[in-house]
Amino acid sequence: MKNRSHLVLSLAVTVLCCSLCVLGYSVSHVCVFENGANHYPGGNEDFMAGALPPPGTYFLNYLDFVNSSSLNNNHGDTQRFLFPGGPRVAFDLAVIAEVPRFVHVSNITLLGGNLIGHVLIPLLNEHASLAGMTQTKTGVGDIEAGMGIAWHLSKNFHMVAAFDVVAPTGQSYNKNEILNLGTNFWSFNPLWAFTYRADNGFEASAKLMYWFNNINSETSYTSGQEFSMDYLVGWHYQKWGFGANGYYRVQTTDDKQNGHTVRDPFTGAPTGYKANYLSVGPAITYDLPKGCLTFKAQFGAEAKNVPMTNSIWLKFVWPISW
């Protein structure tokens, strides 16, 4: 009985770590077990995702509330302890993220577009509870920066190509903690975003990303590569915009630890613990005199090897100089 209790507790810690690894603002929550970890929370961008404003410096602020009470397994079902039909893995996760971002669109032209740069700094409050264990952390997460080129190919079609880097700047990383503000590894992200906005107000926008993750030197764990996409389909009327938005994520390569494919912590199968996730929800935006204010919700529709999360966003855009 003592050995069984120890195994259940060990699995509980593993579950919590798996749960916390999937969220972030260019920050993931990570610990000894990093199953499902990535550097992108998903669903950040929405209206006019590929249409950058005229040359100038702009302030964006993302305020996000994320919660989850269901961790899904490799088949997309609720994760259970030890065996199919075993006790349900019960946990709660809540994250509040305040993320200021600065974007500069320069007058320098390259390949027919404007050279751009940005940096964002996530400020996080995270809380998790599982099997009688609770932990709360507040602080700065992993900082993201990048450069790229923005094009306005016509009055209706716009796009951006960029390369982002996420640095392991999260405060006080400790591989023995069940909750951390950062991942302790670097990520590299080539991306392409586009916006098509028709004369009648119809809009289709998306931000497509591919993520390469470096090894966590503290745990010898390398999270797999993945493709992810923010998307929106909507319609504009005068100063208002309405649409459906969300996030899609699919992991394309296995997680590795010490050079070996990671096994599912519950079944022992060498699955590589590949994550898959889809969310969808409503979005509304209002054009301010010089910027815009966007409110949106995203509800988990499919999740494999990650928690099924729901999130509410408030995004603000305002020019500092232009």
ABEGO torsion letter per residue (X at the ends): XAAAAAAAAAAAAAAAAAAAAABEBGBBBBBABABGBBABAEGABBBGAABBBBBEBBBBBBBBBBBBABBBBAAGBBBBBGBBGBBBBBBBBBBBBBBBBBBBBBABBBGGBBBBBBBBBBBBBBBBBBGGBBBBBBEBBBBBBBBBBBBBABAABBBBBBBBBBBBABBGBBAABABBABAGBBBBBBBBBBBBBBAAGBBBBBBBBBBBBBBBAAAGBBBBBBBBBBBBBBBBBEABBBBBBEBBBBBABBBBBGGBBBBBAAAGBBAGGBBBBBBBBBBBBBBBAABBBBBBBBBBABBBGBBBBBBBBBBBBBBABX
